[in-house]
Amino acid sequence: MKRWIIGVICLLGACTGREVMTSANFQKTHVGMSEETLVKTYGRPLNTYVKDDGTTIYEYVERFQMGSAQFGGSYNSTVEARTYLFYIKDHKIIRKQMVIRNQPGYEPMNQL
């Protein structure tokens, strides 16, 4: 019964028809695309910033996680984050930028 309920919830979540911002979807966007189309297709941004010149920056983030089981639970760590920035002026994209951040590697245990 519990699995059935979880399956229905996941199915309903997938039926929104909205895509998420990924590297491939970032490539599909273009300068000149309307703000309305961006939000309708990829959802509301994680953050918005307004610059002094009136430009609004929409920020979308994609995280890549690595997980491992520890003591019966799960542990997830972000190993890479991609930030997609869209500069909006007069309700159109005037510039776009992707920033990739990698988390620092771990030192081997014998070097601690």
C-alpha positions as CSV (number, residue, x, y, z in Angstrom):
1,M,0.0,0.0,0.0
2,K,2.8,2.4,1.0
3,R,4.6,1.8,-2.3
4,W,1.4,2.4,-4.3
5,I,0.9,5.8,-2.6
6,I,4.5,6.8,-3.3
7,G,4.1,5.7,-6.9
8,V,1.0,7.8,-7.4
9,I,2.7,10.9,-5.8
10,C,5.7,10.5,-8.1
11,L,3.4,10.1,-11.2
12,L,1.5,13.3,-10.3
13,G,4.7,15.2,-9.8
14,A,5.9,14.1,-13.2
15,C,2.7,15.3,-14.8
16,T,3.4,19.0,-14.3
17,G,4.6,19.2,-17.9
18,R,7.4,21.6,-16.8
19,E,11.0,20.8,-17.5
20,V,13.8,21.6,-15.2
21,M,16.9,23.7,-16.1
22,T,19.7,21.4,-17.2
23,S,22.8,22.0,-19.4
24,A,20.9,20.7,-22.4
25,N,17.9,22.9,-21.6
26,F,20.2,25.9,-21.1
27,Q,21.5,25.4,-24.6
28,K,17.9,25.5,-25.9
29,T,17.3,29.0,-24.5
30,H,18.4,32.0,-26.5
31,V,19.0,35.7,-26.3
32,G,15.7,37.4,-27.2
33,M,13.5,34.6,-25.6
34,S,10.7,36.1,-23.5
35,E,10.8,36.1,-19.7
36,E,7.3,34.5,-19.8
37,T,8.4,31.6,-22.0
38,L,11.5,31.0,-19.8
39,V,9.3,30.8,-16.6
40,K,6.5,28.8,-18.3
41,T,8.9,26.2,-19.6
42,Y,11.4,25.9,-16.7
43,G,9.6,27.2,-13.7
44,R,10.3,30.0,-11.4
45,P,14.0,30.7,-10.7
46,L,15.6,29.8,-7.4
47,N,16.6,33.5,-6.9
48,T,16.2,36.8,-8.7
49,Y,18.4,39.8,-8.4
50,V,17.8,43.4,-9.6
51,K,20.8,45.4,-10.8
52,D,21.0,49.2,-10.6
53,D,20.4,49.5,-14.4
54,G,17.0,47.7,-14.1
55,T,18.2,44.4,-15.4
56,T,16.8,41.4,-13.5
57,I,19.0,38.2,-13.1
58,Y,17.2,34.9,-12.9
59,E,19.2,32.2,-11.2
60,Y,18.5,28.4,-11.7
61,V,20.7,25.8,-10.1
62,E,21.4,22.2,-11.0
63,R,23.1,20.0,-8.4
64,F,24.9,16.7,-8.9
65,Q,25.0,14.6,-5.8
66,M,26.9,11.6,-4.6
67,G,25.4,9.4,-1.9
68,S,26.5,6.6,0.3
69,A,24.9,4.6,3.1
70,Q,26.2,5.2,6.5
71,F,24.9,3.5,9.6
72,G,21.6,2.5,8.0
73,G,20.9,6.0,6.7
74,S,21.9,7.9,3.6
75,Y,24.4,10.7,3.1
76,N,24.2,12.9,0.1
77,S,26.9,15.4,-0.9
78,T,26.9,17.9,-3.8
79,V,29.9,17.2,-6.0
80,E,29.1,19.7,-8.6
81,A,26.7,22.6,-9.0
82,R,25.8,24.4,-12.2
83,T,24.3,27.9,-11.9
84,Y,22.4,29.2,-14.9
85,L,22.0,32.9,-15.0
86,F,19.6,34.8,-17.3
87,Y,19.8,38.6,-17.6
88,I,16.3,39.9,-18.3
89,K,15.6,43.4,-19.5
90,D,12.3,44.6,-21.1
91,H,10.9,41.1,-20.4
92,K,13.5,39.4,-22.7
93,I,16.7,37.5,-22.2
94,I,19.6,39.9,-23.1
95,R,22.4,37.6,-21.9
96,K,22.9,34.2,-20.4
97,Q,25.7,32.6,-18.4
98,M,26.6,29.2,-16.9
99,V,28.8,28.9,-13.9
100,I,30.1,25.5,-12.8
101,R,31.4,24.9,-9.3
102,N,33.1,21.7,-8.2
103,Q,33.4,20.8,-4.6
104,P,37.0,20.3,-3.4
105,G,38.3,16.7,-3.3
106,Y,38.9,14.9,-0.1
107,E,42.3,14.2,1.3
108,P,43.3,10.5,1.7
109,M,42.8,9.3,5.3
110,N,46.5,8.7,5.8
111,Q,47.3,12.4,5.1
112,L,45.0,13.7,7.9
